[in-house]
Structures are given as structure tokens and as C-alpha cells.
Amino acid sequence: MWCGHDTNDKRERLQDLIDYFEGTCEYCIANMGMESYVDEIVRMIDENGDAQDDISMMTYYTYGVMLYKQEKLEEAACAWRRAEQTAQKIGNREFLAKNKSYLAIYYYVKGDFEASDRYFKEAEDIFKELELYTELALHYINILWYKRYEEDEKAVLEYMDRAFDYVQMSASRRDARIYLHLGYIYKTIFGDFVRGIKYFCTAGEMCHGNENVEMETMTIHVMADGYMQLEHFEEAIAIYTYILQHERYRSVTPNLQCMMLSNLIYCYFRTGMLEEADQMIQRMRILVPDTLVNMRGQFFCVSTWLQAKLAIAGKDYLDMVPEELQECKDIYDENKENFYISDFDFKLSETSGDYYMALNDAKKAVGAYLYQEALAEKYGKLAENRAWQNLAEAYRAAGVKEKAEMYRSRAQAVDSQLENANLVEYYNRIFRKIFQEQ
């Protein structure tokens, strides 16, 4: 979805493309739009030939970012090196630093940490010298997207704090992405809803004011996911239904629509609305071929998982469920470092337990839910609460009363902690504010 302006000036056009692809979440980029933009950049490269000027520098840098969004890292690195050389030759220190920033990511992913650290520090020094605070914040956010999986949480938090410090010193319309990613990392990696929600709120307000509808929708989606995690499914359903039906959000990308639908369908299951879930699964499957090429496997995987859940809930076609869940596991294992549902392994293990419960095999269900409990440790108290609820029910069905009572008590204790934190009321206040402004 394009948010630039009509212009015949190549520099302005390239800057529009840079602002869009640097500042737009990967899930908000339309597949057909990506292809047309790549074609446009390739034409500009051909037209400019072997020139080493600012147009060539900006073109190759933009091309690199586009390839990066398509997960073509080797090709992206070639483009960034070409842009880096030109920036060095013509003395453009801002773009020299921008290319070094992305090349730091390249070397980090390749495991060359010495080169990554060197490029990262060189980019940071230039950005500081030029007082480019938005660039500094994006510099940290981009590398955080990979460092968030490191075991050293202290180092990750230090990077997050620096990104926040720099974005506070900036006043750019591109800063919404920084707040969105800060909130997302707090929510998914640290399970800290309270700290994460304030960043989502800031991102949503900035996107709304700047007419960045796609990222605004992404922000609301991630916040609505919080309602779902808190098991307030009616509120989550209302929000997703609102977004999917509202004129303002009618043209969001198929990628983002699929992300929202996967949550909406899950909420339908949890509230027993199986007919609505079935309808939305079919809608999601129609959208999958229009999603980004490198994301289609994930969206197909999730739609297959949801189809399996429908079979379990309706106790129909159960013989297909093991094969479907294995297919989902295989796809997840191939993409788990960057799967769009962060706790999908947790959800798959729960579905396996649900399958055995549907077969009235409580003993095997306990085994699946115990694995879910083990996975829950990395997803926080809300996940543990869900696993303990399942284990309480499975042990009850298996006739193991002491275990059932133990897990029921654990789940109740978490519910009490969450109520004391007033998280739901906090969410309610934020969403009332968002929707009243529209």
C-alpha cells in the first residue's frame, strides 16, 4: 500500500520509497506492490548505468532494503556494498552510515560478529556525529529484531533502552515503527504487557495522525492480541470485526488480513462460535495466494492448524488431524526463527492435547499438555496459566484428582495476579480512546 506522493524528481521518489520500506513493518507490505517497486528500482538502476552519484547511491540502498524485506539477504548485501562504496566516494556520510547499519545485520546473521560489531559501531558514530536520532533509533531496532532471541536479556534490554532514548530525541513521522517494535518485543519476548502497551498506544496515535493506516492496523492488531492472551475473547472479536469491516482499513494488505483473521478465528474457537470460525478459515485461505511469497507457507500452515482445530471442536474428520498437525510442525520448524505467531509451538502442543481429549484419551492428553507447560516457561505467566488450565481438565478426566486440584490452584493464582494488575481495564481505557478518535 503506497503512502508517497506524485513526483517526477528521482531523489524525491527514492526518498519516498526509502521512507516506506524502512518504516513499514514487513507484514504491511503488499506482494504485488513489492514486485512493482522492485521493477521500478531495477529500471532506475539500468537507466543510471555505471554512474557513481547520489542517485546511484540511493537506488542501490533502496534496492538492498527491498531485497532484505524479501529475505534475500545475500543479494541485499551486494546492493548495500555498492551503495556504501558510492557514498564513500561522494562523501555522503548519512548514507554511508545507513548502509553500514544494514551490513552490520548481514554480518550478524552470517555469524561474523567481529565484522558486525565493527560496522554497527561505525554507523552509530556517524549517526551520533550528524545528530540523526531517528536513524540511531532505527539502527538499534533493526539489529534488535535478531538480538531479541539472545540468551543475554540484559544486553537486549540495553539495546531497547537506547532505541527508546534516541527516539525521544527525535520528531519524525517514521518513529511509529520504533514504538511498535519496542512494544512487540516487550510483549512477545518478555511477556511484559504493562510496559509494552504504552509503546503500542504511542505507535497507534502516531500512525493515526500521519495516516499510516497499515501500521496503525498492525498496532491495533498486536494490542487486540493482548486481549486474546488475557482470554477476553469477546473484546478481541469486537476489535477484529471492527477493523475488518471499517472503511478506513478496507485496503490493508493480505498479509495483515491473514494475521488478524488467524487471531479472530482462534477467538471464535474459544467462544464456541464454530460456524463463524469455519467462514473465516475459508476467507483466510482465499487470501493466502495473494500474500508475500516468503510468507505464504506460514499462512498456509496456520490455516491448516485452524482447520484441524475446527475438526477437533466439531469432532469430525478427526482421522486427518495428526497428519495436519505434523505438516504444521514441519513448516514451523523450518521458519521458527521468524514465525509470525511467536508462540505457535505452544499452540500446536495445546492442539495435540485437545485432539487426544476429543478421543477421550486423557492420558495422552496429559502428555501433550505437559509439553505445553514446558514451552510456556518462555512465554510468561499468561501461557503458563493456559497450560495449567488444560492440565487441570486433563487430570480431572483421567481421574487424578490431586494433580487436577494442584493445577487448578496454580491457574487461579495467576488469574488473581492478573486481576490485581488491572490489565484489562488498562486495555479498555486505551481502546476506548483509539476508537473514539475515529
WOSUL-V772742 format. One record per residue. N is the residue number from 1. PSI is psi in whole degrees, 0 to 359 (none if undefined). BURIAL is I if it has 24 or more other C-alpha atoms within 12 Angstrom, else O. D_CENTER is the distance of its C-alpha to the mean C-alpha in whole Angstrom. Layout:
n = [N;N]
psi = [PSI;PSI]
burial = [BURIAL;BURIAL]
d_center = [D_CENTER;D_CENTER]
This chain:
n = [1;2;3;4;5;6;7;8;9;10;11;12;13;14;15;16;17;18;19;20;21;22;23;24;25;26;27;28;29;30;31;32;33;34;35;36;37;38;39;40;41;42;43;44;45;46;47;48;49;50;51;52;53;54;55;56;57;58;59;60;61;62;63;64;65;66;67;68;69;70;71;72;73;74;75;76;77;78;79;80;81;82;83;84;85;86;87;88;89;90;91;92;93;94;95;96;97;98;99;100;101;102;103;104;105;106;107;108;109;110;111;112;113;114;115;116;117;118;119;120;121;122;123;124;125;126;127;128;129;130;131;132;133;134;135;136;137;138;139;140;141;142;143;144;145;146;147;148;149;150;151;152;153;154;155;156;157;158;159;160;161;162;163;164;165;166;167;168;169;170;171;172;173;174;175;176;177;178;179;180;181;182;183;184;185;186;187;188;189;190;191;192;193;194;195;196;197;198;199;200;201;202;203;204;205;206;207;208;209;210;211;212;213;214;215;216;217;218;219;220;221;222;223;224;225;226;227;228;229;230;231;232;233;234;235;236;237;238;239;240;241;242;243;244;245;246;247;248;249;250;251;252;253;254;255;256;257;258;259;260;261;262;263;264;265;266;267;268;269;270;271;272;273;274;275;276;277;278;279;280;281;282;283;284;285;286;287;288;289;290;291;292;293;294;295;296;297;298;299;300;301;302;303;304;305;306;307;308;309;310;311;312;313;314;315;316;317;318;319;320;321;322;323;324;325;326;327;328;329;330;331;332;333;334;335;336;337;338;339;340;341;342;343;344;345;346;347;348;349;350;351;352;353;354;355;356;357;358;359;360;361;362;363;364;365;366;367;368;369;370;371;372;373;374;375;376;377;378;379;380;381;382;383;384;385;386;387;388;389;390;391;392;393;394;395;396;397;398;399;400;401;402;403;404;405;406;407;408;409;410;411;412;413;414;415;416;417;418;419;420;421;422;423;424;425;426;427;428;429;430;431;432;433;434;435;436;437;438]
psi = [119;138;24;205;160;131;148;358;122;320;316;318;316;321;322;314;320;313;320;308;331;320;5;132;143;324;350;6;125;141;310;323;318;314;318;323;320;316;319;316;320;321;319;323;315;319;327;348;225;16;146;78;186;329;314;315;310;324;312;324;313;317;319;316;319;314;323;319;337;8;30;74;320;315;322;318;322;318;318;323;319;316;322;316;318;318;320;318;317;357;27;97;330;310;335;315;321;319;320;325;314;324;331;320;316;310;328;313;324;349;8;81;333;312;320;313;321;311;321;315;320;318;315;317;319;314;319;316;319;358;44;86;326;318;321;316;315;325;313;321;317;316;331;330;335;321;345;343;0;152;336;87;330;318;320;316;325;318;320;318;322;319;318;318;316;321;332;337;358;170;51;147;346;357;348;322;324;313;320;313;326;314;319;319;318;319;313;324;319;354;26;87;320;313;325;325;327;328;320;319;315;316;316;318;318;317;318;316;332;7;31;81;321;311;330;316;318;319;313;322;314;324;319;327;329;318;316;316;327;2;31;77;328;318;317;317;316;319;312;321;319;311;315;341;344;140;324;327;18;334;21;156;156;327;309;324;318;321;315;318;322;322;317;316;317;319;322;319;315;343;9;16;73;324;316;321;316;316;318;330;316;322;318;318;329;326;332;316;343;1;170;139;315;355;349;321;319;315;323;317;312;321;325;317;317;324;321;320;323;318;319;314;321;357;48;140;38;335;340;343;313;318;319;317;324;320;318;317;319;316;319;315;328;337;13;338;341;41;139;339;107;329;36;326;322;315;323;318;324;318;325;317;318;323;313;326;322;332;2;31;79;328;314;328;319;316;317;320;330;323;321;319;319;319;329;337;327;357;2;182;323;320;316;321;316;316;319;324;316;317;323;317;318;317;324;315;330;354;16;85;321;315;319;317;322;313;328;320;320;317;320;324;320;318;319;318;318;321;321;330;349;36;319;316;325;314;316;316;318;313;326;319;315;311;334;334;352;none]
burial = [I;I;I;O;O;O;O;O;O;O;O;O;I;I;I;I;I;I;I;I;I;I;I;I;I;I;I;I;I;I;I;O;I;I;O;O;I;I;O;O;I;I;O;I;I;O;O;O;O;O;O;I;I;I;I;I;I;I;I;I;I;I;I;I;I;I;I;I;I;I;O;O;I;O;O;I;I;I;I;I;I;I;I;I;I;I;I;I;O;O;O;I;I;I;I;I;I;I;I;I;I;I;I;I;I;I;I;I;I;O;O;O;O;O;O;I;I;O;I;I;I;I;I;I;I;I;I;O;O;O;O;I;I;I;I;I;I;I;I;I;I;I;I;I;I;I;I;I;O;O;O;O;O;O;O;I;I;O;I;I;I;I;I;I;O;I;I;O;O;O;O;O;I;I;I;I;I;I;I;I;I;I;I;I;I;I;I;I;I;I;I;I;I;I;O;I;I;I;I;I;I;I;I;I;I;I;I;I;O;O;I;I;I;I;I;I;I;I;I;I;I;I;I;I;I;I;I;I;I;I;I;I;I;I;I;I;I;I;I;I;I;I;I;I;O;O;O;O;I;O;O;I;I;I;I;I;I;I;I;I;I;I;I;I;I;I;I;I;I;I;O;O;O;I;O;O;I;I;O;I;I;O;O;I;I;O;I;I;O;I;I;I;I;I;I;I;I;I;I;I;I;I;I;I;I;I;I;I;I;I;I;I;I;O;O;O;O;I;O;O;I;I;O;I;I;O;I;I;I;O;I;I;O;O;I;O;O;O;I;I;I;I;I;I;I;I;I;I;I;I;I;I;I;I;I;I;I;I;I;O;O;I;I;I;I;I;I;I;I;I;I;I;I;I;I;I;O;O;I;I;I;I;I;I;I;I;I;I;I;I;I;I;I;I;I;I;I;O;O;O;O;O;I;I;O;O;I;I;O;I;I;O;O;I;I;O;O;I;O;O;O;O;I;I;O;I;I;O;O;I;I;O;O;I;O;O;O;O]
d_center = [18;20;21;24;27;30;32;34;34;32;31;29;28;26;25;23;21;21;19;17;16;15;14;12;8;8;7;10;13;15;17;20;20;18;22;24;23;23;26;27;27;28;31;31;31;34;36;36;37;38;38;37;36;33;32;32;30;27;27;27;24;22;23;21;18;18;18;16;13;15;15;19;19;23;23;21;23;27;26;25;28;30;29;29;33;33;32;34;37;37;36;33;31;28;27;29;26;23;24;25;21;19;22;22;18;20;23;20;19;22;23;26;25;28;28;24;25;28;26;24;27;29;26;25;29;29;27;29;32;31;29;26;24;21;21;21;18;16;18;17;13;13;15;13;10;13;15;13;14;17;20;21;19;22;21;17;18;21;19;16;20;21;18;19;22;22;20;23;25;24;24;22;20;18;17;14;12;13;13;10;8;11;11;7;9;12;11;9;12;15;14;16;15;18;17;14;15;17;15;13;16;17;14;15;19;18;17;19;22;21;20;17;16;13;11;13;12;9;10;12;10;8;12;13;11;13;16;16;15;18;20;21;20;23;21;17;19;21;18;16;20;21;18;18;22;22;24;22;18;20;19;15;14;14;11;10;13;12;9;11;14;13;13;16;18;17;19;21;22;22;25;27;26;26;28;25;23;25;25;21;20;23;21;18;20;21;18;17;20;18;15;14;16;14;12;15;16;12;13;17;16;14;17;20;19;19;22;23;23;25;28;28;28;30;32;33;32;31;33;30;27;28;27;24;22;24;22;19;19;20;17;15;17;17;13;13;12;8;8;5;7;8;11;12;16;17;16;18;21;21;22;25;26;26;28;31;31;32;34;36;35;35;35;33;30;31;30;27;26;27;25;22;23;23;20;19;20;17;15;18;20;19;18;22;23;22;23;26;27;27;29;31;32;32;35;37;37;38;41;40;40;40;36;35;36;35;31;32;33;30;28;30;30;26;26;29;27;24;27;28;25;25;22;22;25;22;20;22;24;21;20;24;24;21;22;26;25;24]
